Amino acid sequence: MNTEIVKEFYKHLANSNMQGVFKLLHQNFKLVQASSLPYGGTYLGTHGVTTFFSRFFEFWQSFKSVDVEYFEMGDKVFAISQILGTTHNNKNIEMKMIQLFVVQEYKLVSAEPFYFDTAELSDKKSGI
């Protein structure tokens, strides 16, 4: 059942249906993005999600997750996907991402994505 909620979340995002997304969020929803990302930080509730997506699309011109696989363990759902995106600097990015969702009482309580290479997204790659 928890996996179905995460799948519905992805479906609403793919269709830019933010009202559908908001209906799936617990009132204390927390989204945590790595601080090294251009849109990094912790975002709380629907207001936080709105702020996040504003910052997210300042960086991304286009973005989608493909080949998503779901694994459920109790109240946790892991979504493993390939992300395909183009930044506003016209940089094409393809990489693996894992998102950890926590679902309680049929609502998303938290989401935390783990990108394979955050430096690739932040343009802070070292020459090492």
Order of alpha helices (4+ residues) and beta strands (2+ residues): alpha-alpha-beta-beta-alpha-beta-beta-beta-beta-alpha
